[in-house]
Amino acid sequence: MKLKKFSDSIAFRISAAIAVVVAVTTITVGLLLVREERAALETELQNKGAYLAELIAHHVMEPLISGESRKIYPILKGYMEINESPIIYAEVYSKDRKPAAKAYKDKDSGSMRFSPYGFDDSVEKIDIREDKDLHIYYVSLPLREEGLGTLGFLRICITKKRLYRTLDNLKHKLYLLAAIVISIGIVIGLWMARRILRPVLILNKGVKRVGDGEVGVEIPVNGEGEIKELTLSFNKMSKKLKESIDAIKAAQENFVRTEKLCAIGEFSAGVAHEIKNPLASIKMLMQALEHKKQPLSGKHLGIIQEEIDRIDRIIKQFLALARPAKTEKKDVNINDVLEEVIVLIRPKMEQSAIRLDKRLPPGLPLIKGNTDALKQVFINIILNSIQAMDEEGGTLTIETAARNGTLSAVIKDTGIGIPEKNLKKIFEPFFTTKEDGTGMGLALTCAIVNDHSGKIDIKSTPKIGTTITLELPL
């Protein structure tokens, strides 16, 4: 009777439920840990296999080039004998897929029947495949040398034995830990059911409210001892959390305002600097004429008009960058845009003795863009390339291609190049190395590319040339 009464009690039911929850949680967490550890170990093993394959490829390249195949076997064998090396089999093939060398770690490895598969010349990186029957990974890669092409192929097999041993040790530890946690959970459950169940439920509701974003919430103080202290600490934490979030929001708003002011200051200073020069020229001309007591001539009026036009151009470029207009986008063939730009720029190229290497394959997919804006982008870039080759001529290469969901346009010149210290500033407004430049062309170019959800990359080597790559989403 007493036993039945005890088993029907709320304390027993709660403690039993807690024990079940603890057991299920422990087992679930253990399984998750095993799965995560397995994934981590497999990733580590694959990375190690890839690393070893790259090392072996580096060392076998020289004997493969020189045709000394007998030197390849000691290299393969040496990597197998390294302490804790997972490699059990390795082979090297020549470029015509004939075996150049094979090596096994031991007799057991030599007696295994490895699954054969071919090598693809188009594969440019390491290929890793799993053989679940033999519990191994096949790691293969083509052996390529710049200028020589594909010289051969390398394949190694790495075993999972050490991985499984590690997982078995982890499982044994988790089993022991689960048994201890479940036992402790049952004992603690009986005590928790009588003493702290109600305060914990209240505290749990408060935690959920905070988790749902209701920061600053306070819960009623119940219980005694540590539970009471925990409730008070929770209320204090909730209040502090609200204060911290409010402070972070205020600091973020202040930071945004400060950034805007700094940007306005930089733009204003740039515009003032650029306008100052033409204004100074006009002022000097007027002072000289006033001093000589002479009327304005047609030549003087022309100079003043040129300087005013220069100021107008600077202001328009500044407004275009600071307040870009919303451009209507439609389907655009990038090759058609480049062909129109080439027609406009060709006289300038012929005048500067520049040879054009045009690579515009037909049938490229269309992009969403604004034709006029894209023309401006390519005109700015190509004019810069022509100016970089203006003194001695050179070759201008324009190439388009579509891959990986993007359409790329590459413009390459053989000009004077850009110093490394200037590369990071090249797209900044008002930065220029030209005497008559405003420093707005490439800044506008970058803004237009961003408006088209694209990206622009520039690489340059002084005295060799510059390559600008523009990528736009299909």
C-alpha positions as CSV (number, residue, x, y, z in Angstrom):
1,M,0.0,0.0,0.0
2,K,2.8,2.4,0.9
3,L,4.7,1.6,-2.2
4,K,1.6,2.2,-4.3
5,K,0.9,5.5,-2.6
6,F,4.5,6.6,-3.2
7,S,4.3,5.6,-6.8
8,D,1.1,7.6,-7.3
9,S,2.5,10.7,-5.6
10,I,3.3,13.8,-7.6
11,A,6.8,13.9,-6.4
12,F,7.5,10.4,-7.7
13,R,5.9,11.2,-11.1
14,I,7.8,14.4,-11.4
15,S,11.0,12.8,-10.4
16,A,10.3,9.9,-12.9
17,A,9.6,12.4,-15.6
18,I,12.8,14.3,-14.8
19,A,14.7,11.1,-14.9
20,V,13.2,10.2,-18.3
21,V,14.0,13.8,-19.6
22,V,17.5,13.6,-18.3
23,A,18.0,10.2,-19.9
24,V,16.5,11.2,-23.2
25,T,18.5,14.5,-23.2
26,T,21.7,12.8,-22.3
27,I,21.3,10.1,-25.0
28,T,20.3,12.7,-27.6
29,V,23.2,15.0,-26.7
30,G,25.5,12.0,-26.8
31,L,24.3,11.0,-30.2
32,L,24.6,14.6,-31.4
33,L,28.1,14.8,-30.0
34,V,29.1,11.5,-31.7
35,R,27.6,12.7,-35.0
36,E,29.3,16.1,-34.7
37,E,32.6,14.5,-33.7
38,R,32.3,12.0,-36.6
39,A,31.7,14.9,-39.0
40,A,34.6,16.8,-37.6
41,L,37.0,13.8,-37.7
42,E,36.0,13.0,-41.3
43,T,36.5,16.6,-42.3
44,E,39.9,16.6,-40.5
45,L,40.8,13.4,-42.2
46,Q,39.8,14.7,-45.6
47,N,41.8,17.9,-45.1
48,K,44.8,15.9,-44.0
49,G,44.5,13.7,-47.0
50,A,44.2,16.7,-49.3
51,Y,47.3,18.2,-47.6
52,L,49.3,15.1,-47.9
53,A,48.2,14.7,-51.6
54,E,49.5,18.3,-52.3
55,L,52.8,17.5,-50.6
56,I,53.3,14.3,-52.5
57,A,52.3,16.0,-55.8
58,H,54.9,18.7,-55.1
59,H,57.7,16.2,-54.5
60,V,56.8,13.8,-57.4
61,M,56.6,16.6,-59.9
62,E,60.3,16.8,-60.6
63,P,61.0,13.1,-61.2
64,L,57.8,13.0,-63.3
65,I,59.1,15.9,-65.5
66,S,62.5,14.4,-65.8
67,G,61.1,10.9,-66.5
68,E,62.8,9.3,-63.5
69,S,59.9,7.2,-62.4
70,R,62.1,5.0,-60.1
71,K,62.4,8.0,-57.7
72,I,58.7,8.3,-57.2
73,Y,58.2,5.0,-55.3
74,P,60.5,6.0,-52.4
75,I,58.6,9.3,-52.1
76,L,55.3,7.5,-51.9
77,K,56.6,4.9,-49.4
78,G,58.2,7.7,-47.3
79,Y,54.9,9.4,-46.8
80,M,53.2,6.1,-45.7
81,E,55.8,5.5,-43.0
82,I,55.4,8.9,-41.4
83,N,54.1,8.5,-37.8
84,E,50.2,8.1,-37.8
85,S,50.1,8.5,-41.5
86,P,46.6,7.5,-42.8
87,I,47.9,6.6,-46.3
88,I,47.6,2.9,-47.1
89,Y,48.0,3.0,-50.9
90,A,49.4,5.5,-53.4
91,E,49.9,5.5,-57.1
92,V,51.1,7.9,-59.8
93,Y,50.1,7.7,-63.4
94,S,51.7,9.5,-66.4
95,K,49.7,11.9,-68.5
96,D,48.7,9.0,-70.9
97,R,47.3,7.2,-67.8
98,K,50.0,4.6,-67.6
99,P,51.1,3.6,-64.1
100,A,54.4,5.3,-63.1
101,A,54.7,4.0,-59.5
102,K,52.6,2.2,-56.9
103,A,53.1,1.7,-53.1
104,Y,51.3,-0.1,-50.3
105,K,51.7,0.5,-46.6
106,D,51.7,-3.2,-45.7
107,K,50.6,-6.7,-46.9
108,D,47.0,-6.2,-45.8
109,S,46.8,-3.0,-47.9
110,G,48.4,-4.8,-50.9
111,S,45.7,-7.6,-50.7
112,M,42.8,-5.1,-50.8
113,R,40.8,-4.6,-54.0
114,F,40.6,-0.8,-54.5
115,S,37.8,0.5,-56.7
116,P,39.3,1.9,-59.9
117,Y,38.1,5.1,-61.5
118,G,39.5,7.3,-64.2
119,F,41.0,10.8,-64.1
120,D,39.5,13.8,-65.8
121,D,41.7,16.4,-67.4
122,S,39.1,19.1,-66.7
123,V,39.4,18.6,-62.9
124,E,41.5,21.4,-61.6
125,K,41.5,20.7,-57.9
126,I,41.7,17.8,-55.5
127,D,38.9,15.2,-55.8
128,I,37.9,13.2,-52.7
129,R,35.6,10.2,-52.9
130,E,34.5,7.8,-50.2
131,D,34.5,4.0,-50.4
132,K,32.0,2.9,-47.7
133,D,32.7,-0.8,-48.2
134,L,36.4,-0.5,-47.5
135,H,36.1,2.5,-45.1
136,I,38.6,4.6,-47.0
137,Y,38.8,7.8,-48.9
138,Y,40.3,8.2,-52.4
139,V,42.1,11.4,-52.9
140,S,43.2,12.3,-56.4
141,L,44.4,15.3,-58.3
142,P,46.0,16.0,-61.6
143,L,49.7,16.9,-61.6
144,R,50.0,20.1,-63.5
145,E,52.9,22.4,-64.2
146,E,52.4,25.9,-65.5
147,G,53.5,26.0,-69.1
148,L,53.6,22.2,-69.4
149,G,50.0,21.3,-68.7
150,T,48.9,18.0,-67.2
151,L,52.0,15.8,-66.5
152,G,50.1,13.0,-64.8
153,F,47.7,12.0,-62.0
154,L,48.1,11.1,-58.3
155,R,45.8,9.0,-56.2
156,I,46.1,8.0,-52.6
157,C,43.9,6.0,-50.3
158,I,43.5,7.0,-46.6
159,T,42.0,4.7,-44.0
160,K,39.4,5.5,-41.4
161,K,40.6,3.1,-38.8
162,R,42.0,5.8,-36.5
163,L,38.7,7.7,-36.9
164,Y,36.7,4.7,-35.8
165,R,38.9,4.0,-32.8
166,T,38.5,7.6,-31.6
167,L,34.7,7.3,-32.0
168,D,34.6,4.1,-30.0
169,N,36.5,5.7,-27.2
170,L,34.1,8.6,-27.2
171,K,31.1,6.3,-27.1
172,H,32.4,4.4,-24.1
173,K,33.0,7.7,-22.2
174,L,29.5,8.9,-23.2
175,Y,27.9,5.7,-22.0
176,L,29.6,6.1,-18.6
177,L,28.7,9.8,-18.4
178,A,25.1,9.0,-19.3
179,A,24.7,6.4,-16.6
180,I,26.2,8.9,-14.0
181,V,24.0,11.7,-15.2
182,I,20.8,9.6,-15.2
183,S,21.5,8.4,-11.7
184,I,22.2,11.8,-10.4
185,G,19.1,13.1,-12.2
186,I,16.8,10.7,-10.4
187,V,18.1,11.7,-7.0
188,I,18.0,15.4,-7.8
189,G,14.5,15.0,-9.3
190,L,13.0,13.8,-6.0
191,W,14.4,16.8,-4.2
192,M,13.5,19.3,-6.9
193,A,9.9,18.0,-7.1
194,R,9.3,19.0,-3.5
195,R,11.4,22.1,-3.0
196,I,11.9,24.1,-6.1
197,L,9.5,23.0,-8.7
198,R,7.1,25.9,-8.5
199,P,9.8,28.7,-8.4
200,V,11.7,27.1,-11.2
201,L,8.6,27.0,-13.4
202,I,8.0,30.7,-12.8
203,L,11.7,31.4,-13.5
204,N,11.5,29.4,-16.7
205,K,8.5,31.5,-17.9
206,G,10.6,34.6,-17.2
207,V,13.5,33.2,-19.2
208,K,11.2,32.4,-22.1
209,R,9.8,35.9,-22.1
210,V,13.3,37.3,-22.3
211,G,14.2,34.9,-25.0
212,D,11.2,36.1,-27.0
213,G,12.6,39.7,-26.8
214,E,10.7,41.0,-23.7
215,V,13.9,42.4,-22.1
216,G,13.5,44.2,-18.7
217,V,10.8,41.8,-17.5
218,E,10.6,41.0,-13.8
219,I,9.2,37.9,-12.2
220,P,7.8,37.5,-8.7
221,V,10.3,36.4,-6.0
222,N,9.3,32.9,-4.7
223,G,11.2,30.2,-2.9
224,E,14.1,30.4,-0.4
225,G,17.8,30.3,-0.4
226,E,19.5,29.8,-3.8
227,I,16.2,29.9,-5.7
228,K,15.3,33.3,-4.2
229,E,18.8,34.5,-5.0
230,L,18.5,33.2,-8.5
231,T,15.2,35.0,-9.0
232,L,16.6,38.2,-7.7
233,S,19.7,37.8,-10.0
234,F,17.4,37.1,-13.0
235,N,15.4,40.3,-12.3
236,K,18.7,42.2,-12.0
237,M,20.1,40.6,-15.2
238,S,16.9,41.4,-17.1
239,K,17.0,45.0,-16.1
240,K,20.8,45.3,-16.9
241,L,20.1,43.6,-20.2
242,K,17.5,46.2,-21.2
243,E,19.8,49.0,-20.1
244,S,22.7,47.5,-22.2
245,I,20.5,47.1,-25.3
246,D,19.2,50.6,-25.0
247,A,22.8,51.9,-24.6
248,I,23.9,49.9,-27.7
249,K,21.0,51.2,-29.8
250,A,21.8,54.8,-28.7
251,A,25.5,54.3,-29.5
252,Q,24.7,52.8,-32.8
253,E,22.4,55.7,-33.8
254,N,25.2,58.1,-32.7
255,F,27.7,56.2,-34.7
256,V,25.6,56.4,-37.8
257,R,25.1,60.1,-37.4
258,T,28.8,60.6,-36.9
259,E,29.6,58.5,-40.0
260,K,27.2,60.6,-42.1
261,L,28.8,63.8,-40.8
262,C,32.3,62.5,-41.6
263,A,31.2,61.5,-45.1
264,I,29.6,64.9,-45.7
265,G,32.8,66.6,-44.4
266,E,35.0,64.5,-46.7
267,F,32.8,65.2,-49.8
268,S,32.5,68.9,-49.0
269,A,36.3,69.2,-48.6
270,G,36.8,67.4,-51.9
271,V,34.3,69.5,-53.7
272,A,35.8,72.7,-52.2
273,H,39.3,71.6,-53.2
274,E,38.3,70.8,-56.8
275,I,36.3,74.1,-57.2
276,K,39.1,76.2,-55.7
277,N,41.5,75.7,-58.6
278,P,39.2,77.0,-61.4
279,L,37.9,79.8,-59.2
280,A,41.5,80.8,-58.5
281,S,42.3,80.9,-62.2
282,I,39.2,83.1,-62.9
283,K,40.2,85.4,-60.0
284,M,43.8,85.8,-61.2
285,L,42.6,86.6,-64.7
286,M,40.2,89.2,-63.5
287,Q,42.8,90.8,-61.2
288,A,45.3,90.9,-64.1
289,L,42.8,92.6,-66.4
290,E,41.8,95.0,-63.7
291,H,45.4,95.9,-63.1
292,K,46.1,96.5,-66.8
293,K,42.8,98.5,-67.2
294,Q,41.9,96.4,-70.3
295,P,38.5,94.9,-71.4
296,L,37.9,91.2,-71.6
297,S,39.0,89.7,-74.9
298,G,37.5,86.7,-76.6
299,K,40.4,84.6,-75.4
300,H,39.9,85.6,-71.8
301,L,36.2,84.9,-72.1
302,G,37.0,81.5,-73.5
303,I,39.2,80.7,-70.5
304,I,36.6,81.9,-68.1
305,Q,34.0,79.7,-69.8
306,E,36.2,76.7,-69.7
307,E,36.8,77.1,-66.0
308,I,33.0,77.6,-65.4
309,D,32.4,74.4,-67.4
310,R,34.9,72.6,-65.3
311,I,33.2,73.8,-62.1
312,D,29.8,72.7,-63.5
313,R,31.3,69.3,-64.4
314,I,32.6,68.8,-60.9
315,I,29.3,69.7,-59.3
316,K,27.4,67.3,-61.6
317,Q,29.8,64.5,-60.8
318,F,29.5,65.2,-57.1
319,L,25.7,65.1,-57.3
320,A,25.8,61.9,-59.3
321,L,27.9,60.2,-56.6
322,A,26.2,61.7,-53.6
323,R,22.7,61.4,-54.8
324,P,22.6,58.7,-57.5
325,A,19.5,58.7,-59.6
326,K,17.3,55.6,-59.8
327,T,18.1,53.9,-63.1
328,E,15.6,51.8,-65.0
329,K,17.0,48.3,-65.7
330,K,16.0,46.0,-68.5
331,D,17.5,43.1,-70.4
332,V,21.0,44.1,-71.7
333,N,23.5,42.3,-73.9
334,I,26.8,43.2,-72.5
335,N,28.6,42.5,-75.8
336,D,26.4,45.0,-77.6
337,V,27.2,47.7,-75.0
338,L,30.9,47.0,-75.4
339,E,30.7,47.1,-79.2
340,E,29.1,50.6,-79.0
341,V,31.8,51.8,-76.6
342,I,34.5,50.4,-78.8
343,V,33.1,52.4,-81.8
344,L,33.3,55.6,-79.7
345,I,36.8,54.9,-78.3
346,R,38.4,53.4,-81.4
347,P,39.7,56.8,-82.8
348,K,41.4,57.5,-79.6
349,M,43.0,54.0,-79.6
350,E,44.2,54.5,-83.2
351,Q,45.6,57.9,-82.3
352,S,47.6,56.4,-79.4
353,A,48.8,53.4,-81.6
354,I,46.9,50.9,-79.3
355,R,46.1,47.4,-80.6
356,L,42.7,46.0,-79.6
357,D,42.3,42.3,-78.7
358,K,38.6,41.7,-78.6
359,R,37.2,38.5,-77.2
360,L,33.4,38.8,-77.1
361,P,31.8,35.3,-77.6
362,P,28.3,35.2,-79.0
363,G,25.3,33.8,-77.2
364,L,26.1,35.2,-73.7
365,P,23.0,35.4,-71.4
366,L,21.4,38.7,-70.8
367,I,21.7,40.7,-67.6
368,K,19.4,43.3,-65.9
369,G,21.0,46.7,-66.2
370,N,20.9,50.2,-67.6
371,T,22.6,50.6,-71.0
372,D,23.7,54.2,-70.5
373,A,25.1,53.6,-67.0
374,L,27.0,50.6,-68.2
375,K,28.4,52.5,-71.1
376,Q,29.7,55.1,-68.7
377,V,31.4,52.4,-66.7
378,F,33.2,50.9,-69.6
379,I,34.1,54.3,-71.1
380,N,35.7,55.4,-67.8
381,I,37.6,52.1,-67.5
382,I,38.8,52.0,-71.1
383,L,39.8,55.6,-71.2
384,N,42.0,55.1,-68.1
385,S,43.6,52.1,-69.8
386,I,44.3,54.1,-73.0
387,Q,45.8,57.0,-71.0
388,A,48.0,54.4,-69.2
389,M,49.4,53.4,-72.6
390,D,49.3,56.8,-74.3
391,E,53.1,57.3,-74.5
392,E,54.3,54.0,-76.0
393,G,51.1,52.3,-77.2
394,G,50.3,48.8,-76.3
395,T,47.5,46.2,-76.3
396,L,44.0,46.6,-74.9
397,T,42.2,43.3,-74.2
398,I,38.5,43.2,-73.7
399,E,37.0,39.8,-72.8
400,T,33.6,38.6,-71.6
401,A,32.4,35.3,-70.2
402,A,29.6,33.7,-68.2
403,R,30.2,31.3,-65.4
404,N,28.9,30.5,-61.9
405,G,25.8,32.6,-62.3
406,T,27.6,35.8,-63.2
407,L,28.7,37.5,-66.3
408,S,32.2,38.9,-66.2
409,A,33.9,41.6,-68.4
410,V,37.7,41.8,-68.2
411,I,39.6,44.8,-69.4
412,K,43.4,44.4,-69.5
413,D,46.0,46.9,-70.7
414,T,49.8,46.8,-71.0
415,G,50.3,50.3,-69.6
416,I,52.4,51.8,-66.8
417,G,50.3,50.1,-64.1
418,I,49.3,51.5,-60.7
419,P,51.6,51.6,-57.7
420,E,50.5,49.3,-54.8
421,K,50.0,52.2,-52.4
422,N,47.4,53.7,-54.7
423,L,45.4,50.5,-55.4
424,K,43.3,50.8,-52.2
425,K,42.4,54.5,-52.9
426,I,41.6,54.1,-56.6
427,F,37.8,54.1,-56.1
428,E,37.8,56.8,-53.5
429,P,36.1,60.1,-54.5
430,F,38.5,62.9,-55.5
431,F,41.5,60.6,-55.5
432,T,43.5,61.1,-58.8
433,T,47.1,61.1,-60.1
434,K,46.2,63.1,-63.2
435,E,46.9,66.8,-63.3
436,D,43.5,67.6,-64.9
437,G,41.5,64.8,-63.2
438,T,38.7,65.2,-60.7
439,G,39.0,61.8,-59.1
440,M,35.3,61.1,-59.7
441,G,35.3,58.8,-62.7
442,L,36.2,55.5,-61.0
443,A,34.2,56.5,-57.9
444,L,31.1,56.9,-60.1
445,T,32.0,53.6,-61.8
446,C,32.1,51.8,-58.5
447,A,28.7,53.3,-57.5
448,I,27.1,52.2,-60.8
449,V,28.5,48.7,-60.4
450,N,27.1,48.5,-56.8
451,D,23.7,49.7,-58.1
452,H,23.7,46.7,-60.5
453,S,24.5,44.4,-57.6
454,G,27.9,43.6,-59.1
455,K,31.5,43.9,-58.0
456,I,34.6,45.3,-59.5
457,D,38.2,44.1,-58.9
458,I,41.4,45.6,-60.0
459,K,44.9,44.1,-60.1
460,S,47.9,46.0,-61.4
461,T,51.7,45.6,-61.7
462,P,53.8,48.7,-62.3
463,K,55.4,48.8,-65.8
464,I,53.4,45.6,-66.8
465,G,49.8,46.6,-66.9
466,T,46.4,46.6,-65.2
467,T,43.5,44.2,-65.2
468,I,40.0,45.3,-64.2
469,T,37.4,42.5,-63.7
470,L,33.7,43.5,-63.6
471,E,31.2,40.8,-62.5
472,L,27.4,41.3,-62.8
473,P,24.7,38.8,-61.7
474,L,22.8,37.0,-64.5
